[in-house]
């Protein structure tokens, strides 16, 4: 039972990222004159998404016993688009594990972007 809970917990940050992206998309609805508030919401959502990515990475690395460094910590926060795939390739065993991890990363990205578009509505 505990393994199931751990399995589901690793997907919670992805769900929260989708919810944040949906909220950022919803804030983008409306006339261009109301976009100042939307920029603030998008900035807060972006910071929270980076925090969720970092939390997920840190937990995953600790569970796998992966040697983490301050450089990788900074990379995940500042250059997640490069550092996260690098971490996934380095921390997974075999081609199958790496492929699944990278496919999951791509699917998560698509899901978050789809949530944003859903919130923003047509024409955004």
C-alpha positions as CSV (number, residue, x, y, z in Angstrom):
1,X,0.0,0.0,0.0
2,X,2.8,2.4,0.9
3,X,4.4,1.8,-2.6
4,X,1.2,2.9,-4.2
5,X,1.1,6.1,-2.1
6,X,4.7,6.9,-3.1
7,X,3.9,6.2,-6.7
8,X,1.0,8.6,-6.7
9,X,2.9,11.3,-4.7
10,X,5.5,11.5,-7.5
11,X,2.7,12.7,-9.9
12,X,1.3,15.4,-7.6
13,X,3.7,18.1,-8.7
14,X,2.7,17.5,-12.3
15,X,-0.9,17.9,-11.4
16,X,-0.2,21.1,-9.4
17,X,1.8,22.5,-12.4
18,X,-1.2,21.9,-14.6
19,X,-3.5,23.6,-12.2
20,X,-1.1,26.6,-12.0
21,X,-0.9,26.7,-15.8
22,X,-4.7,26.6,-16.0
23,X,-4.9,29.5,-13.6
24,X,-2.3,31.5,-15.6
25,X,-4.3,30.9,-18.7
26,X,-7.5,32.0,-17.1
27,X,-5.9,35.2,-16.0
28,X,-4.9,35.9,-19.6
29,X,-8.5,36.0,-20.7
30,X,-10.0,39.4,-21.2
31,X,-9.1,42.7,-23.0
32,X,-5.4,43.7,-23.4
33,X,-6.0,46.6,-20.9
34,X,-6.3,44.0,-18.1
35,X,-3.0,42.3,-18.9
36,X,-1.0,43.8,-16.0
37,X,-2.6,41.6,-13.5
38,X,-2.2,38.6,-15.9
39,X,1.5,39.2,-16.1
40,X,1.7,39.1,-12.3
41,X,-0.3,35.9,-12.1
42,X,1.9,34.3,-14.8
43,X,5.1,35.3,-13.0
44,X,3.9,33.8,-9.7
45,X,2.8,30.7,-11.5
46,X,6.2,30.4,-13.2
47,X,8.0,30.7,-9.9
48,X,5.7,28.1,-8.3
49,X,6.2,25.7,-11.2
50,X,10.0,26.0,-10.9
51,X,9.7,25.4,-7.1
52,X,7.6,22.3,-7.9
53,X,10.1,21.0,-10.4
54,X,12.9,21.5,-7.9
55,X,11.0,19.8,-5.1
56,X,10.2,16.8,-7.4
57,X,13.9,16.6,-8.6
58,X,15.3,16.8,-5.1
59,X,12.9,14.1,-3.8
60,X,13.6,11.8,-6.8
61,X,17.3,12.2,-6.4
62,X,17.2,11.4,-2.7
63,X,15.0,8.3,-3.3
64,X,17.4,7.1,-6.0
65,X,20.5,7.8,-4.0
66,X,21.8,10.1,-6.8
67,X,24.7,12.3,-5.9
68,X,23.4,15.9,-6.1
69,X,25.5,19.0,-6.3
70,X,24.9,22.7,-5.8
71,X,25.6,23.1,-9.5
72,X,22.8,20.7,-10.4
73,X,20.5,22.5,-7.9
74,X,21.2,25.8,-9.6
75,X,20.8,24.3,-13.0
76,X,17.4,22.8,-12.1
77,X,16.2,26.3,-10.9
78,X,17.9,28.5,-13.6
79,X,18.1,26.2,-16.6
80,X,15.5,23.5,-16.0
81,X,15.0,22.9,-19.8
82,X,18.7,21.7,-20.0
83,X,19.4,20.4,-16.4
84,X,16.3,18.3,-16.0
85,X,16.8,16.1,-19.0
86,X,20.4,15.8,-18.1
87,X,19.5,14.7,-14.6
88,X,16.9,12.2,-16.0
89,X,19.5,10.6,-18.3
90,X,22.2,10.4,-15.6
91,X,19.9,9.1,-12.9
92,X,18.1,6.3,-14.9
93,X,19.5,2.9,-15.6
94,X,19.5,1.5,-19.2
95,X,18.1,2.9,-22.4
96,X,14.5,1.9,-21.4
97,X,14.6,3.8,-18.1
98,X,16.0,6.9,-19.8
99,X,13.5,6.7,-22.6
100,X,10.6,6.4,-20.3
101,X,11.8,9.3,-18.1
102,X,12.3,11.6,-21.1
103,X,9.0,10.6,-22.6
104,X,7.4,11.4,-19.2
105,X,9.1,14.8,-19.2
106,X,7.8,15.5,-22.7
107,X,4.3,14.4,-21.8
108,X,4.3,16.6,-18.6
109,X,5.4,19.6,-20.7
110,X,2.6,19.0,-23.2
111,X,0.1,18.5,-20.4
112,X,1.1,21.8,-18.7
113,X,1.0,23.7,-22.0
114,X,-2.4,22.2,-22.8
115,X,-3.7,23.3,-19.4
116,X,-2.5,26.9,-20.1
117,X,-4.2,26.9,-23.5
118,X,-7.4,25.5,-22.0
119,X,-7.4,28.3,-19.5
120,X,-6.5,31.0,-22.0
121,X,-9.3,30.0,-24.4
122,X,-9.4,30.4,-28.2
123,X,-7.5,33.1,-29.8
124,X,-4.8,33.6,-27.1
